[in-house]
Amino acid sequence: MSKSPIRWLDDVAKHDYESAFEYLSLKFDLALASEIVDRMKKATVTSRRANDILRATGLPPLALTDPGVRRDLLKLLNGEKLSPVLVCDQKAGADIADGYHRVSLAYNIDPFMGVPLRLG
C-alpha cells in the first residue's frame, strides 16, 4: 500500500455518520440504515487501498473535475485533513456510505494509496 500524501483525521467526522444514514436510508429501510451506521460507529478505523475500495463497491473513480472531488482537492492543497470514509458491507455488496469523493481523490493521486475507513 502506498503512503498517502493526503493528511487524514484520526477518526470520522461526526456529520459523516448523518450523511451516511441519509444515503443508506435511500437504499434500505430506516431500521437497517440505522443498524449499519451503528456498526460503522463501533468499528475501528482501518485502511484499504483506494482501488480495492472502488473494486469492491463496483464504483468508478470520479474525475478530478467532479465538484466534490475538486472541493476535497482544494482542502488537501490548503493543508486540511480529510475524514476517513465509511464503507458498508451488505449481502448485495460493499458500498461507500460516505466518502466517495475522498476515495476518488485518493485513487486519482495514486490508486494503491491507503485510505482510512470504518467498515460496517
Biopython code that builds the backbone (N, CA, C, O; Angstrom):
import numpy as np
from Bio.PDB.StructureBuilder import StructureBuilder

atoms = [
    (1, "MET", "N", (0.852, -1.167, 0.000)),
    (1, "MET", "CA", (0.000, 0.000, 0.000)),
    (1, "MET", "C", (0.903, 1.237, 0.000)),
    (1, "MET", "O", (1.840, 1.329, 0.793)),
    (2, "SER", "N", (0.619, 2.166, -0.877)),
    (2, "SER", "CA", (1.409, 3.396, -0.970)),
    (2, "SER", "C", (1.106, 4.320, 0.203)),
    (2, "SER", "O", (-0.016, 4.376, 0.704)),
    (3, "LYS", "N", (2.142, 5.045, 0.623)),
    (3, "LYS", "CA", (1.945, 6.044, 1.677)),
    (3, "LYS", "C", (1.106, 7.185, 1.100)),
    (3, "LYS", "O", (1.306, 7.602, -0.040)),
    (4, "SER", "N", (0.200, 7.664, 1.877)),
    (4, "SER", "CA", (-0.732, 8.681, 1.415)),
    (4, "SER", "C", (-0.168, 10.090, 1.569)),
    (4, "SER", "O", (0.287, 10.462, 2.650)),
    (5, "PRO", "N", (-0.197, 10.878, 0.485)),
    (5, "PRO", "CA", (0.153, 12.295, 0.623)),
    (5, "PRO", "C", (-1.019, 13.098, 1.204)),
    (5, "PRO", "O", (-0.881, 14.281, 1.514)),
    (6, "ILE", "N", (-2.163, 12.439, 1.344)),
    (6, "ILE", "CA", (-3.337, 13.078, 1.931)),
    (6, "ILE", "C", (-3.221, 12.976, 3.446)),
    (6, "ILE", "O", (-2.918, 11.913, 3.988)),
    (7, "ARG", "N", (-3.464, 14.088, 4.119)),
    (7, "ARG", "CA", (-3.500, 14.078, 5.578)),
    (7, "ARG", "C", (-4.926, 13.736, 5.997)),
    (7, "ARG", "O", (-5.883, 14.367, 5.549)),
    (8, "TRP", "N", (-5.057, 12.739, 6.852)),
    (8, "TRP", "CA", (-6.369, 12.255, 7.281)),
    (8, "TRP", "C", (-6.587, 12.559, 8.752)),
    (8, "TRP", "O", (-5.649, 12.548, 9.549)),
    (9, "LEU", "N", (-7.833, 12.829, 9.101)),
    (9, "LEU", "CA", (-8.215, 12.920, 10.506)),
    (9, "LEU", "C", (-8.025, 11.552, 11.146)),
    (9, "LEU", "O", (-8.047, 10.536, 10.451)),
    (10, "ASP", "N", (-7.841, 11.514, 12.447)),
    (10, "ASP", "CA", (-7.696, 10.243, 13.143)),
    (10, "ASP", "C", (-8.989, 9.436, 13.156)),
    (10, "ASP", "O", (-8.964, 8.208, 13.248)),
    (11, "ASP", "N", (-10.115, 10.133, 13.064)),
    (11, "ASP", "CA", (-11.408, 9.446, 13.095)),
    (11, "ASP", "C", (-12.395, 10.171, 12.189)),
    (11, "ASP", "O", (-12.146, 11.287, 11.734)),
    (12, "VAL", "N", (-13.500, 9.520, 11.945)),
    (12, "VAL", "CA", (-14.553, 10.024, 11.073)),
    (12, "VAL", "C", (-15.219, 11.243, 11.706)),
    (12, "VAL", "O", (-15.501, 11.247, 12.905)),
    (13, "ALA", "N", (-15.470, 12.270, 10.907)),
    (13, "ALA", "CA", (-16.195, 13.453, 11.382)),
    (13, "ALA", "C", (-17.632, 13.046, 11.715)),
    (13, "ALA", "O", (-18.251, 12.274, 10.983)),
    (14, "LYS", "N", (-18.155, 13.570, 12.821)),
    (14, "LYS", "CA", (-19.494, 13.171, 13.275)),
    (14, "LYS", "C", (-20.569, 13.378, 12.213)),
    (14, "LYS", "O", (-21.465, 12.546, 12.070)),
    (15, "HIS", "N", (-20.487, 14.487, 11.460)),
    (15, "HIS", "CA", (-21.525, 14.747, 10.461)),
    (15, "HIS", "C", (-21.503, 13.728, 9.325)),
    (15, "HIS", "O", (-22.490, 13.596, 8.601)),
    (16, "ASP", "N", (-20.385, 13.000, 9.156)),
    (16, "ASP", "CA", (-20.326, 11.981, 8.108)),
    (16, "ASP", "C", (-21.249, 10.796, 8.415)),
    (16, "ASP", "O", (-21.747, 10.142, 7.498)),
    (17, "TYR", "N", (-21.475, 10.523, 9.694)),
    (17, "TYR", "CA", (-22.415, 9.452, 10.045)),
    (17, "TYR", "C", (-23.837, 9.838, 9.640)),
    (17, "TYR", "O", (-24.604, 8.998, 9.170)),
    (18, "GLU", "N", (-24.181, 11.112, 9.824)),
    (18, "GLU", "CA", (-25.501, 11.598, 9.403)),
    (18, "GLU", "C", (-25.641, 11.507, 7.890)),
    (18, "GLU", "O", (-26.689, 11.105, 7.386)),
    (19, "SER", "N", (-24.588, 11.878, 7.164)),
    (19, "SER", "CA", (-24.613, 11.783, 5.697)),
    (19, "SER", "C", (-24.740, 10.332, 5.255)),
    (19, "SER", "O", (-25.469, 10.020, 4.314)),
    (20, "ALA", "N", (-24.020, 9.446, 5.945)),
    (20, "ALA", "CA", (-24.110, 8.024, 5.617)),
    (20, "ALA", "C", (-25.527, 7.513, 5.836)),
    (20, "ALA", "O", (-26.063, 6.779, 5.006)),
    (21, "PHE", "N", (-26.136, 7.904, 6.960)),
    (21, "PHE", "CA", (-27.510, 7.477, 7.229)),
    (21, "PHE", "C", (-28.462, 7.983, 6.146)),
    (21, "PHE", "O", (-29.311, 7.232, 5.667)),
    (22, "GLU", "N", (-28.326, 9.246, 5.762)),
    (22, "GLU", "CA", (-29.201, 9.808, 4.723)),
    (22, "GLU", "C", (-29.078, 9.010, 3.425)),
    (22, "GLU", "O", (-30.080, 8.705, 2.779)),
    (23, "TYR", "N", (-27.847, 8.676, 3.050)),
    (23, "TYR", "CA", (-27.631, 7.893, 1.835)),
    (23, "TYR", "C", (-28.206, 6.485, 1.986)),
    (23, "TYR", "O", (-28.948, 6.017, 1.122)),
    (24, "LEU", "N", (-27.862, 5.818, 3.081)),
    (24, "LEU", "CA", (-28.308, 4.432, 3.273)),
    (24, "LEU", "C", (-29.823, 4.320, 3.403)),
    (24, "LEU", "O", (-30.399, 3.296, 3.037)),
    (25, "SER", "N", (-30.473, 5.360, 3.918)),
    (25, "SER", "CA", (-31.937, 5.313, 4.058)),
    (25, "SER", "C", (-32.635, 5.373, 2.699)),
    (25, "SER", "O", (-33.827, 5.084, 2.600)),
    (26, "LEU", "N", (-31.906, 5.741, 1.668)),
    (26, "LEU", "CA", (-32.455, 5.689, 0.310)),
    (26, "LEU", "C", (-32.385, 4.276, -0.264)),
    (26, "LEU", "O", (-33.155, 3.923, -1.157)),
    (27, "LYS", "N", (-31.462, 3.474, 0.250)),
    (27, "LYS", "CA", (-31.261, 2.121, -0.254)),
    (27, "LYS", "C", (-31.957, 1.057, 0.594)),
    (27, "LYS", "O", (-32.383, 0.020, 0.085)),
    (28, "PHE", "N", (-32.066, 1.330, 1.899)),
    (28, "PHE", "CA", (-32.593, 0.350, 2.843)),
    (28, "PHE", "C", (-33.676, 1.002, 3.700)),
    (28, "PHE", "O", (-33.822, 2.224, 3.704)),
    (29, "ASP", "N", (-34.435, 0.175, 4.427)),
    (29, "ASP", "CA", (-35.410, 0.762, 5.334)),
    (29, "ASP", "C", (-34.661, 1.451, 6.470)),
    (29, "ASP", "O", (-33.471, 1.214, 6.675)),
    (30, "LEU", "N", (-35.366, 2.299, 7.199)),
    (30, "LEU", "CA", (-34.721, 3.128, 8.225)),
    (30, "LEU", "C", (-34.041, 2.307, 9.313)),
    (30, "LEU", "O", (-32.973, 2.679, 9.799)),
    (31, "ALA", "N", (-34.652, 1.197, 9.694)),
    (31, "ALA", "CA", (-34.072, 0.360, 10.749)),
    (31, "ALA", "C", (-32.732, -0.226, 10.304)),
    (31, "ALA", "O", (-31.765, -0.206, 11.066)),
    (32, "LEU", "N", (-32.668, -0.748, 9.076)),
    (32, "LEU", "CA", (-31.422, -1.328, 8.590)),
    (32, "LEU", "C", (-30.367, -0.245, 8.379)),
    (32, "LEU", "O", (-29.194, -0.454, 8.690)),
    (33, "ALA", "N", (-30.772, 0.900, 7.859)),
    (33, "ALA", "CA", (-29.824, 2.003, 7.673)),
    (33, "ALA", "C", (-29.228, 2.407, 9.023)),
    (33, "ALA", "O", (-28.022, 2.632, 9.125)),
    (34, "SER", "N", (-30.052, 2.499, 10.039)),
    (34, "SER", "CA", (-29.592, 2.854, 11.379)),
    (34, "SER", "C", (-28.657, 1.780, 11.940)),
    (34, "SER", "O", (-27.644, 2.101, 12.561)),
    (35, "GLU", "N", (-28.995, 0.512, 11.722)),
    (35, "GLU", "CA", (-28.164, -0.598, 12.196)),
    (35, "GLU", "C", (-26.773, -0.564, 11.544)),
    (35, "GLU", "O", (-25.765, -0.787, 12.215)),
    (36, "ILE", "N", (-26.724, -0.286, 10.246)),
    (36, "ILE", "CA", (-25.448, -0.228, 9.536)),
    (36, "ILE", "C", (-24.588, 0.914, 10.083)),
    (36, "ILE", "O", (-23.392, 0.742, 10.316)),
    (37, "VAL", "N", (-25.205, 2.074, 10.282)),
    (37, "VAL", "CA", (-24.457, 3.221, 10.815)),
    (37, "VAL", "C", (-23.948, 2.905, 12.222)),
    (37, "VAL", "O", (-22.819, 3.259, 12.561)),
    (38, "ASP", "N", (-24.762, 2.247, 13.039)),
    (38, "ASP", "CA", (-24.321, 1.868, 14.386)),
    (38, "ASP", "C", (-23.112, 0.934, 14.319)),
    (38, "ASP", "O", (-22.184, 1.066, 15.117)),
    (39, "ARG", "N", (-23.118, -0.017, 13.364)),
    (39, "ARG", "CA", (-21.976, -0.926, 13.205)),
    (39, "ARG", "C", (-20.718, -0.151, 12.805)),
    (39, "ARG", "O", (-19.622, -0.434, 13.289)),
    (40, "MET", "N", (-20.892, 0.834, 11.911)),
    (40, "MET", "CA", (-19.737, 1.621, 11.483)),
    (40, "MET", "C", (-19.182, 2.449, 12.644)),
    (40, "MET", "O", (-17.968, 2.627, 12.750)),
    (41, "LYS", "N", (-20.054, 2.954, 13.510)),
    (41, "LYS", "CA", (-19.600, 3.726, 14.670)),
    (41, "LYS", "C", (-18.776, 2.864, 15.620)),
    (41, "LYS", "O", (-17.850, 3.362, 16.260)),
    (42, "LYS", "N", (-19.102, 1.581, 15.719)),
    (42, "LYS", "CA", (-18.406, 0.669, 16.620)),
    (42, "LYS", "C", (-17.137, 0.079, 16.003)),
    (42, "LYS", "O", (-16.270, -0.418, 16.722)),
    (43, "ALA", "N", (-17.029, 0.133, 14.692)),
    (43, "ALA", "CA", (-15.866, -0.439, 14.001)),
    (43, "ALA", "C", (-14.624, 0.413, 14.264)),
    (43, "ALA", "O", (-14.723, 1.610, 14.531)),
    (44, "THR", "N", (-13.482, -0.211, 14.186)),
    (44, "THR", "CA", (-12.243, 0.536, 14.317)),
    (44, "THR", "C", (-11.834, 1.082, 12.949)),
    (44, "THR", "O", (-12.212, 0.546, 11.907)),
    (45, "VAL", "N", (-11.062, 2.145, 12.981)),
    (45, "VAL", "CA", (-10.555, 2.706, 11.733)),
    (45, "VAL", "C", (-9.451, 1.783, 11.229)),
    (45, "VAL", "O", (-8.516, 1.446, 11.956)),
    (46, "THR", "N", (-9.580, 1.389, 9.987)),
    (46, "THR", "CA", (-8.598, 0.533, 9.337)),
    (46, "THR", "C", (-8.225, 1.205, 8.016)),
    (46, "THR", "O", (-8.579, 2.364, 7.799)),
    (47, "SER", "N", (-7.535, 0.517, 7.152)),
    (47, "SER", "CA", (-7.140, 1.110, 5.885)),
    (47, "SER", "C", (-7.238, 0.077, 4.774)),
    (47, "SER", "O", (-6.947, -1.103, 4.973)),
    (48, "ARG", "N", (-7.648, 0.537, 3.613)),
    (48, "ARG", "CA", (-7.680, -0.291, 2.404)),
    (48, "ARG", "C", (-7.195, 0.564, 1.244)),
    (48, "ARG", "O", (-7.286, 1.791, 1.283)),
    (49, "ARG", "N", (-6.682, -0.093, 0.211)),
    (49, "ARG", "CA", (-6.238, 0.648, -0.972)),
    (49, "ARG", "C", (-7.443, 1.248, -1.690)),
    (49, "ARG", "O", (-8.523, 0.659, -1.727)),
    (50, "ALA", "N", (-7.234, 2.424, -2.255)),
    (50, "ALA", "CA", (-8.315, 3.120, -2.974)),
    (50, "ALA", "C", (-8.889, 2.253, -4.084)),
    (50, "ALA", "O", (-10.108, 2.176, -4.242)),
    (51, "ASN", "N", (-8.015, 1.594, -4.860)),
    (51, "ASN", "CA", (-8.514, 0.769, -5.959)),
    (51, "ASN", "C", (-9.329, -0.418, -5.451)),
    (51, "ASN", "O", (-10.291, -0.825, -6.102)),
    (52, "ASP", "N", (-8.963, -0.973, -4.309)),
    (52, "ASP", "CA", (-9.719, -2.097, -3.755)),
    (52, "ASP", "C", (-11.097, -1.659, -3.265)),
    (52, "ASP", "O", (-12.077, -2.386, -3.428)),
    (53, "ILE", "N", (-11.172, -0.475, -2.666)),
    (53, "ILE", "CA", (-12.479, 0.041, -2.226)),
    (53, "ILE", "C", (-13.394, 0.205, -3.425)),
    (53, "ILE", "O", (-14.551, -0.215, -3.391)),
    (54, "LEU", "N", (-12.885, 0.812, -4.477)),
    (54, "LEU", "CA", (-13.715, 1.023, -5.668)),
    (54, "LEU", "C", (-14.085, -0.302, -6.334)),
    (54, "LEU", "O", (-15.220, -0.463, -6.783)),
    (55, "ARG", "N", (-13.163, -1.239, -6.405)),
    (55, "ARG", "CA", (-13.478, -2.549, -6.996)),
    (55, "ARG", "C", (-14.554, -3.270, -6.205)),
    (55, "ARG", "O", (-15.483, -3.834, -6.783)),
    (56, "ALA", "N", (-14.431, -3.255, -4.865)),
    (56, "ALA", "CA", (-15.394, -3.957, -4.015)),
    (56, "ALA", "C", (-16.788, -3.349, -4.113)),
    (56, "ALA", "O", (-17.790, -4.053, -3.989)),
    (57, "THR", "N", (-16.845, -2.044, -4.334)),
    (57, "THR", "CA", (-18.148, -1.376, -4.410)),
    (57, "THR", "C", (-18.699, -1.331, -5.827)),
    (57, "THR", "O", (-19.873, -1.027, -6.034)),
    (58, "GLY", "N", (-17.847, -1.637, -6.805)),
    (58, "GLY", "CA", (-18.290, -1.586, -8.197)),
    (58, "GLY", "C", (-18.454, -0.160, -8.713)),
    (58, "GLY", "O", (-19.104, 0.063, -9.734)),
    (59, "LEU", "N", (-17.868, 0.799, -8.012)),
    (59, "LEU", "CA", (-17.988, 2.202, -8.397)),
    (59, "LEU", "C", (-16.770, 2.646, -9.194)),
    (59, "LEU", "O", (-15.647, 2.251, -8.883)),
    (60, "PRO", "N", (-16.984, 3.463, -10.221)),
    (60, "PRO", "CA", (-15.840, 4.023, -10.946)),
    (60, "PRO", "C", (-15.285, 5.215, -10.165)),
    (60, "PRO", "O", (-16.027, 5.860, -9.425)),
    (61, "PRO", "N", (-14.005, 5.514, -10.316)),
    (61, "PRO", "CA", (-13.496, 6.716, -9.657)),
    (61, "PRO", "C", (-14.063, 7.953, -10.327)),
    (61, "PRO", "O", (-14.146, 8.023, -11.553)),
    (62, "LEU", "N", (-14.447, 8.919, -9.526)),
    (62, "LEU", "CA", (-14.897, 10.199, -10.073)),
    (62, "LEU", "C", (-13.673, 10.979, -10.542)),
    (62, "LEU", "O", (-12.593, 10.854, -9.965)),
    (63, "ALA", "N", (-13.843, 11.769, -11.573)),
    (63, "ALA", "CA", (-12.738, 12.542, -12.123)),
    (63, "ALA", "C", (-12.360, 13.705, -11.214)),
    (63, "ALA", "O", (-13.161, 14.140, -10.386)),
    (64, "LEU", "N", (-11.149, 14.203, -11.368)),
    (64, "LEU", "CA", (-10.713, 15.365, -10.597)),
    (64, "LEU", "C", (-11.563, 16.591, -10.891)),
    (64, "LEU", "O", (-11.579, 17.537, -10.104)),
    (65, "THR", "N", (-12.269, 16.584, -12.015)),
    (65, "THR", "CA", (-13.136, 17.708, -12.372)),
    (65, "THR", "C", (-14.493, 17.649, -11.687)),
    (65, "THR", "O", (-15.260, 18.608, -11.768)),
    (66, "ASP", "N", (-14.809, 16.540, -11.010)),
    (66, "ASP", "CA", (-16.068, 16.434, -10.270)),
    (66, "ASP", "C", (-16.055, 17.475, -9.152)),
    (66, "ASP", "O", (-15.049, 17.609, -8.456)),
    (67, "PRO", "N", (-17.152, 18.217, -8.965)),
    (67, "PRO", "CA", (-17.169, 19.279, -7.944)),
    (67, "PRO", "C", (-16.807, 18.808, -6.537)),
    (67, "PRO", "O", (-16.104, 19.520, -5.820)),
    (68, "GLY", "N", (-17.263, 17.645, -6.132)),
    (68, "GLY", "CA", (-16.946, 17.145, -4.794)),
    (68, "GLY", "C", (-15.491, 16.739, -4.663)),
    (68, "GLY", "O", (-14.870, 16.987, -3.630)),
    (69, "VAL", "N", (-14.938, 16.117, -5.697)),
    (69, "VAL", "CA", (-13.527, 15.742, -5.686)),
    (69, "VAL", "C", (-12.667, 17.006, -5.689)),
    (69, "VAL", "O", (-11.674, 17.097, -4.966)),
    (70, "ARG", "N", (-13.059, 17.972, -6.505)),
    (70, "ARG", "CA", (-12.316, 19.239, -6.578)),
    (70, "ARG", "C", (-12.334, 19.954, -5.221)),
    (70, "ARG", "O", (-11.325, 20.529, -4.815)),
    (71, "ARG", "N", (-13.473, 19.922, -4.519)),
    (71, "ARG", "CA", (-13.571, 20.536, -3.184)),
    (71, "ARG", "C", (-12.588, 19.864, -2.223)),
    (71, "ARG", "O", (-11.904, 20.542, -1.457)),
    (72, "ASP", "N", (-12.519, 18.516, -2.265)),
    (72, "ASP", "CA", (-11.590, 17.805, -1.385)),
    (72, "ASP", "C", (-10.142, 18.052, -1.789)),
    (72, "ASP", "O", (-9.267, 18.111, -0.924)),
    (73, "LEU", "N", (-9.870, 18.198, -3.083)),
    (73, "LEU", "CA", (-8.529, 18.526, -3.550)),
    (73, "LEU", "C", (-8.107, 19.896, -3.019)),
    (73, "LEU", "O", (-6.963, 20.071, -2.600)),
    (74, "LEU", "N", (-9.016, 20.859, -3.035)),
    (74, "LEU", "CA", (-8.703, 22.183, -2.507)),
    (74, "LEU", "C", (-8.402, 22.119, -1.008)),
    (74, "LEU", "O", (-7.505, 22.808, -0.522)),
    (75, "LYS", "N", (-9.159, 21.283, -0.274)),
    (75, "LYS", "CA", (-8.873, 21.091, 1.156)),
    (75, "LYS", "C", (-7.464, 20.526, 1.327)),
    (75, "LYS", "O", (-6.704, 20.980, 2.182)),
    (76, "LEU", "N", (-7.126, 19.537, 0.510)),
    (76, "LEU", "CA", (-5.800, 18.922, 0.563)),
    (76, "LEU", "C", (-4.717, 19.968, 0.309)),
    (76, "LEU", "O", (-3.731, 20.036, 1.042)),
    (77, "LEU", "N", (-4.901, 20.779, -0.729)),
    (77, "LEU", "CA", (-3.913, 21.792, -1.091)),
    (77, "LEU", "C", (-3.792, 22.892, -0.028)),
    (77, "LEU", "O", (-2.749, 23.535, 0.092)),
    (78, "ASN", "N", (-4.865, 23.100, 0.739)),
    (78, "ASN", "CA", (-4.851, 24.080, 1.828)),
    (78, "ASN", "C", (-4.335, 23.495, 3.140)),
    (78, "ASN", "O", (-4.314, 24.174, 4.167)),
    (79, "GLY", "N", (-3.918, 22.226, 3.096)),
    (79, "GLY", "CA", (-3.355, 21.591, 4.279)),
    (79, "GLY", "C", (-4.374, 21.041, 5.252)),
    (79, "GLY", "O", (-4.016, 20.642, 6.360)),
    (80, "GLU", "N", (-5.649, 21.012, 4.859)),
    (80, "GLU", "CA", (-6.686, 20.472, 5.739)),
    (80, "GLU", "C", (-6.643, 18.947, 5.727)),
    (80, "GLU", "O", (-6.261, 18.328, 4.734)),
    (81, "LYS", "N", (-7.038, 18.364, 6.839)),
    (81, "LYS", "CA", (-7.140, 16.910, 6.926)),
    (81, "LYS", "C", (-8.526, 16.481, 6.447)),
    (81, "LYS", "O", (-9.515, 17.185, 6.654)),
    (82, "LEU", "N", (-8.579, 15.321, 5.806)),
    (82, "LEU", "CA", (-9.846, 14.767, 5.324)),
    (82, "LEU", "C", (-10.316, 13.667, 6.263)),
    (82, "LEU", "O", (-9.512, 13.008, 6.923)),
    (83, "SER", "N", (-11.609, 13.483, 6.312)),
    (83, "SER", "CA", (-12.216, 12.482, 7.177)),
    (83, "SER", "C", (-12.095, 11.089, 6.556)),
    (83, "SER", "O", (-12.267, 10.940, 5.346)),
    (84, "PRO", "N", (-11.798, 10.054, 7.377)),
    (84, "PRO", "CA", (-11.855, 8.688, 6.860)),
    (84, "PRO", "C", (-13.237, 8.402, 6.283)),
    (84, "PRO", "O", (-14.209, 9.075, 6.624)),
    (85, "VAL", "N", (-13.320, 7.414, 5.419)),
    (85, "VAL", "CA", (-14.580, 7.111, 4.743)),
    (85, "VAL", "C", (-15.354, 6.029, 5.495)),
    (85, "VAL", "O", (-14.813, 5.332, 6.354)),
    (86, "LEU", "N", (-16.622, 5.912, 5.149)),
    (86, "LEU", "CA", (-17.496, 4.906, 5.750)),
    (86, "LEU", "C", (-17.943, 3.947, 4.656)),
    (86, "LEU", "O", (-18.556, 4.355, 3.669)),
    (87, "VAL", "N", (-17.633, 2.679, 4.839)),
    (87, "VAL", "CA", (-17.988, 1.654, 3.856)),
    (87, "VAL", "C", (-18.867, 0.621, 4.548)),
    (87, "VAL", "O", (-18.548, 0.144, 5.637)),
    (88, "CYS", "N", (-19.975, 0.286, 3.901)),
    (88, "CYS", "CA", (-20.834, -0.766, 4.462)),
    (88, "CYS", "C", (-20.701, -2.007, 3.593)),
    (88, "CYS", "O", (-20.513, -1.915, 2.380)),
    (89, "ASP", "N", (-20.800, -3.141, 4.216)),
    (89, "ASP", "CA", (-20.673, -4.423, 3.531)),
    (89, "ASP", "C", (-21.959, -5.207, 3.756)),
    (89, "ASP", "O", (-22.186, -5.757, 4.833)),
    (90, "GLN", "N", (-22.787, -5.247, 2.734)),
    (90, "GLN", "CA", (-24.061, -5.964, 2.806)),
    (90, "GLN", "C", (-24.045, -7.137, 1.832)),
    (90, "GLN", "O", (-23.145, -7.242, 0.998)),
    (91, "LYS", "N", (-25.021, -8.001, 1.932)),
    (91, "LYS", "CA", (-25.073, -9.164, 1.051)),
    (91, "LYS", "C", (-25.085, -8.768, -0.420)),
    (91, "LYS", "O", (-24.575, -9.496, -1.271)),
    (92, "ALA", "N", (-25.668, -7.614, -0.713)),
    (92, "ALA", "CA", (-25.707, -7.146, -2.093)),
    (92, "ALA", "C", (-24.343, -6.621, -2.542)),
    (92, "ALA", "O", (-24.150, -6.357, -3.728)),
    (93, "GLY", "N", (-23.400, -6.467, -1.620)),
    (93, "GLY", "CA", (-22.067, -5.972, -1.938)),
    (93, "GLY", "C", (-21.717, -4.757, -1.112)),
    (93, "GLY", "O", (-22.570, -4.160, -0.455)),
    (94, "ALA", "N", (-20.462, -4.405, -1.157)),
    (94, "ALA", "CA", (-19.990, -3.243, -0.405)),
    (94, "ALA", "C", (-20.468, -1.967, -1.073)),
    (94, "ALA", "O", (-20.753, -1.949, -2.271)),
    (95, "ASP", "N", (-20.552, -0.904, -0.295)),
    (95, "ASP", "CA", (-20.944, 0.403, -0.818)),
    (95, "ASP", "C", (-20.278, 1.472, 0.034)),
    (95, "ASP", "O", (-20.070, 1.282, 1.232)),
    (96, "ILE", "N", (-19.946, 2.588, -0.582)),
    (96, "ILE", "CA", (-19.378, 3.707, 0.157)),
    (96, "ILE", "C", (-20.551, 4.517, 0.692)),
    (96, "ILE", "O", (-21.253, 5.185, -0.067)),
    (97, "ALA", "N", (-20.759, 4.452, 2.003)),
    (97, "ALA", "CA", (-21.871, 5.173, 2.617)),
    (97, "ALA", "C", (-21.556, 6.659, 2.727)),
    (97, "ALA", "O", (-22.462, 7.489, 2.660)),
    (98, "ASP", "N", (-20.290, 7.001, 2.894)),
    (98, "ASP", "CA", (-19.861, 8.392, 2.894)),
    (98, "ASP", "C", (-18.377, 8.416, 2.548)),
    (98, "ASP", "O", (-17.589, 7.656, 3.110)),
    (99, "GLY", "N", (-18.000, 9.297, 1.617)),
    (99, "GLY", "CA", (-16.597, 9.458, 1.282)),
    (99, "GLY", "C", (-16.223, 9.088, -0.140)),
    (99, "GLY", "O", (-15.037, 8.961, -0.447)),
    (100, "TYR", "N", (-17.206, 8.911, -1.021)),
    (100, "TYR", "CA", (-16.930, 8.542, -2.419)),
    (100, "TYR", "C", (-15.977, 9.542, -3.070)),
    (100, "TYR", "O", (-15.073, 9.148, -3.807)),
    (101, "HIS", "N", (-16.173, 10.822, -2.804)),
    (101, "HIS", "CA", (-15.293, 11.845, -3.390)),
    (101, "HIS", "C", (-13.870, 11.723, -2.847)),
    (101, "HIS", "O", (-12.903, 11.916, -3.583)),
    (102, "ARG", "N", (-13.746, 11.404, -1.568)),
    (102, "ARG", "CA", (-12.419, 11.268, -0.971)),
    (102, "ARG", "C", (-11.688, 10.042, -1.505)),
    (102, "ARG", "O", (-10.484, 10.098, -1.753)),
    (103, "VAL", "N", (-12.401, 8.940, -1.684)),
    (103, "VAL", "CA", (-11.788, 7.743, -2.271)),
    (103, "VAL", "C", (-11.369, 8.035, -3.713)),
    (103, "VAL", "O", (-10.290, 7.626, -4.144)),
    (104, "SER", "N", (-12.216, 8.737, -4.450)),
    (104, "SER", "CA", (-11.890, 9.079, -5.838)),
    (104, "SER", "C", (-10.665, 9.977, -5.918)),
    (104, "SER", "O", (-9.813, 9.796, -6.789)),
    (105, "LEU", "N", (-10.574, 10.946, -5.010)),
    (105, "LEU", "CA", (-9.400, 11.811, -4.982)),
    (105, "LEU", "C", (-8.146, 10.979, -4.737)),
    (105, "LEU", "O", (-7.149, 11.128, -5.444)),
    (106, "ALA", "N", (-8.197, 10.109, -3.741)),
    (106, "ALA", "CA", (-7.050, 9.248, -3.445)),
    (106, "ALA", "C", (-6.692, 8.402, -4.664)),
    (106, "ALA", "O", (-5.517, 8.287, -5.013)),
    (107, "TYR", "N", (-7.689, 7.811, -5.311)),
    (107, "TYR", "CA", (-7.454, 6.971, -6.491)),
    (107, "TYR", "C", (-6.781, 7.774, -7.607)),
    (107, "TYR", "O", (-5.858, 7.282, -8.255)),
    (108, "ASN", "N", (-7.237, 8.997, -7.830)),
    (108, "ASN", "CA", (-6.668, 9.820, -8.890)),
    (108, "ASN", "C", (-5.228, 10.225, -8.596)),
    (108, "ASN", "O", (-4.449, 10.443, -9.524)),
    (109, "ILE", "N", (-4.864, 10.329, -7.329)),
    (109, "ILE", "CA", (-3.486, 10.641, -6.961)),
    (109, "ILE", "C", (-2.624, 9.387, -7.067)),
    (109, "ILE", "O", (-1.544, 9.417, -7.657)),
    (110, "ASP", "N", (-3.101, 8.294, -6.497)),
    (110, "ASP", "CA", (-2.384, 7.017, -6.521)),
    (110, "ASP", "C", (-3.379, 5.905, -6.207)),
    (110, "ASP", "O", (-3.836, 5.801, -5.069)),
    (111, "PRO", "N", (-3.729, 5.062, -7.197)),
    (111, "PRO", "CA", (-4.733, 4.018, -6.977)),
    (111, "PRO", "C", (-4.389, 3.046, -5.849)),
    (111, "PRO", "O", (-5.277, 2.400, -5.294)),
    (112, "PHE", "N", (-3.096, 2.941, -5.507)),
    (112, "PHE", "CA", (-2.670, 1.989, -4.494)),
    (112, "PHE", "C", (-2.504, 2.623, -3.110)),
    (112, "PHE", "O", (-2.000, 1.997, -2.177)),
    (113, "MET", "N", (-2.941, 3.878, -3.004)),
    (113, "MET", "CA", (-2.848, 4.616, -1.752)),
    (113, "MET", "C", (-3.807, 4.033, -0.711)),
    (113, "MET", "O", (-4.942, 3.672, -1.023)),
    (114, "GLY", "N", (-3.329, 3.953, 0.515)),
    (114, "GLY", "CA", (-4.191, 3.526, 1.605)),
    (114, "GLY", "C", (-5.176, 4.622, 1.984)),
    (114, "GLY", "O", (-4.811, 5.792, 2.098)),
    (115, "VAL", "N", (-6.421, 4.229, 2.175)),
    (115, "VAL", "CA", (-7.474, 5.154, 2.572)),
    (115, "VAL", "C", (-8.051, 4.662, 3.900)),
    (115, "VAL", "O", (-8.532, 3.531, 3.977)),
    (116, "PRO", "N", (-8.012, 5.488, 4.943)),
    (116, "PRO", "CA", (-8.594, 5.057, 6.213)),
    (116, "PRO", "C", (-10.111, 4.987, 6.114)),
    (116, "PRO", "O", (-10.746, 5.807, 5.453)),
    (117, "LEU", "N", (-10.674, 3.993, 6.783)),
    (117, "LEU", "CA", (-12.119, 3.799, 6.732)),
    (117, "LEU", "C", (-12.609, 3.035, 7.941)),
    (117, "LEU", "O", (-11.850, 2.384, 8.659)),
    (118, "ARG", "N", (-13.902, 3.143, 8.134)),
    (118, "ARG", "CA", (-14.614, 2.285, 9.081)),
    (118, "ARG", "C", (-15.522, 1.403, 8.230)),
    (118, "ARG", "O", (-16.250, 1.894, 7.366)),
    (119, "LEU", "N", (-15.472, 0.123, 8.478)),
    (119, "LEU", "CA", (-16.234, -0.852, 7.701)),
    (119, "LEU", "C", (-17.320, -1.450, 8.588)),
    (119, "LEU", "O", (-17.033, -2.030, 9.636)),
    (120, "GLY", "N", (-18.554, -1.304, 8.161)),
    (120, "GLY", "CA", (-19.659, -1.821, 8.970)),
    (120, "GLY", "C", (-20.739, -2.459, 8.166)),
    (120, "GLY", "O", (-21.727, -2.934, 8.727)),
]
sb = StructureBuilder()
sb.init_structure("model")
sb.init_model(0)
sb.init_chain("A")
sb.init_seg("    ")
for serial, (resi, resn, name, xyz) in enumerate(atoms, 1):
    if name == "N":
        sb.init_residue(resn, " ", resi, " ")
    sb.init_atom(name, np.array(xyz, "f"), 0.0, 1.0, " ", f" {name:<3s}", serial, name[0])
structure = sb.get_structure()
